[in-house]
Structure formats: structure tokens, C-alpha cells
Amino acid sequence: MLQTIKKIGVLTSGGDAPGMNAAIRSVVRACAFHDIKCYGIYRGYEGMIDGDFVEMDARSVKGIINKGGTVLKSARSNKFRTKEGRQIAYDKLREAGIDAFVVIGGDGSFTGAMIFNQEFNFPVMGIPGTIDNDIYGTTHTLGYDTALNTVVDVIDKIRDTASSHNRLFFIEVMGRDVGHIALNVGIGAGAEEILIPEEDLGLDRLVESLRRSKASGKSSSIVIVAEGDKIGKSVFELKDYVDENMAEYEVRVSVLGHMQRGGSPSCFDRVLASRMGVKAVESLITGKSNYMVGIKNDVMDLTPFDQAVKGKSKINMELLRVSDIMSI
Ligand code: F6P
């Protein structure tokens, strides 16, 4: 018998990402559209355990579609990793009469939701919110497009200094253990080299490539280094190595850090978030649970949590080839 969903909770979990607020707005308004009450859950699973809920209606989410971060805050919760913690969370949800929840986050957040569903048979749905774009089952996670545009703009600015001073810059970008951000911004900003975890360029090949760039008349170079890259040296150690072995270069380092996670979401991410929120709510009220909402070929799709959390999105090898050709 189809359980009638009357109250849906929404939370954000893990690293924040631009577009999370647009997704919260969409979940709340999709609930309102279907005459379902919606409760914001503050601070991710930690707030769920604390019963930190607030009823939200269509007006509660006005003016946030263009805001970075998450008005519901986010947190990582060790307590939720324990059965006792999840039991408390379940009891708090039941006390509030909440029948299901939508979690906006990354694979770690979905793993928590999947276990929660298994233990309590509680309906859950996931929306992929992370700038890393590292989740199987969707071509885009929320925040990824915004982060690409933020980073490519910053690299353009660094390029001004590099070309004015004939310098080599090593620029470290986020992405945890995948290279999607690095590869795309590297091509977008015309970097001479891109170091990603999925392809071990090796130090010798990097040096050879830099030497070739110099010999071809390039007066400055940009090397994008994904934070998860496995060349075996940090960007600072790469600088030291070049300082010691390549007198022809004056080297500098920029670690972009958390500015890549902030900022107003791009139109693409706002539209994606709006679509995902509707899909998540309408999937729950038609009896589906334990899925991640994703986008594939511009169509909303559902991937079972156990596949989404296990898989990793693969690097686009054609992009890799383009980056090699462009840096000739
Ligand atoms: O997952 C998003 C992300 O920004 C990663 O790219 C990065 O490695 C990590 O979060 C940083 O985590 P924290 O915000 O805990 O420092």
C-alpha cells in the first residue's frame, strides 16, 4: 500500500556548493505545489539528531535562488555514523511527523541516507550537491558548473601576472580525488599542462613539456594541479623542483582553496537545482525511495543509492586528448 507522504524534510550535508539554496527552494515549493508540508533540517544529520527543524513554505525560500552556500547550514556528523545516533534522528523525525526526507549532498551523505532507509524503512531521496562532480549517475552535480566558471575567471587573472612577468604558475584546484575541475578549467583557461589523479603524467614528462613550451617561444606557463593528483609532489614541492632544475623559469604558486565553493550559482546550476528538487519530491510522493536524482542527456534520471555511492564519474578521455592537442 502506497504510504501517503504528508511531511517532507530537506537538509544539506557535506561540503557546501553553489545551487544548494536553489535546490532547497525547489523542494519547498514542489511540496507546496502538492499540498505537502516541508521542514528544513538545519546542519545536516547533526541537526536531524538534535531535532533542529523549521517549517518552510513557499515564501520562506524567497530571494535565495541566487545565493551561494546553504541557508540550512551543513555539517559532518560522527553521531549519525552510529546506530544510536540514527535511532535518535529517526525518533525526532517521527515526533515531528516527518515521513520522508531529501538530502542534498555528496556520496557520503547518500551513504548515510541509504543506511537510514535500510534500518528504518524511511523514504529518502538524494540530490547531488558538490563542486567535485564525482558522483556516478549524473553528468552534473550541483555547484560544478559554477565552480568551473569561478575558477576559469581566477586563472585568467593569474595569467595576466604570468604573462607580464614571464612566470610559470602552479595552480592547485579542488576536486577531492577526481580531476573534472582541473581538466575543464585547464582547457578553458588555456593551461599549458594539467595534472589530474586519473592520468599520472610523471615529473619527467612535466619537465620535458615545460622545456618544450619554453623552446616554442612561450614566455609564461600555467600548470593546473588537481588537489588529488598523484605526481607525488605538492604544488610547493613542484615549485622547488623547478626552481632547482629549470633556471629558465621564475615560478609562483596559487592554491585556490575554498573560494571555489562560493559565489552566486550560475544559471545552469539554478535551473538544474530547480529541476532536481521537483524530481526528488515527485519521486517520493509516487512511492519511490533510495534514489539519487541525476541528469543525463538533459533528462532527469534516478540512480539507486547503492550504485551512486559505489561508482565514480569517469574522466572524459576525449577531453584529455583535446587538452594535449591544445597545449602544443
Ligand atoms: O567535496 C567538496 C570539497 O570542496 C573538495 O573539493 C575538497 O577537497 C573538500 O570539499 C574540502 O573539504 P573541507 O570543506 O572539509 O575542507
Boltz pocket constraint, residues with backbone or C-beta under 6 A from the ligand:
constraints:
  - pocket:
      binder: B
      contacts: [[A, 15], [A, 16], [A, 106], [A, 130], [A, 131], [A, 132], [A, 174], [A, 175], [A, 176], [A, 227], [A, 261]]
      max_distance: 6.0
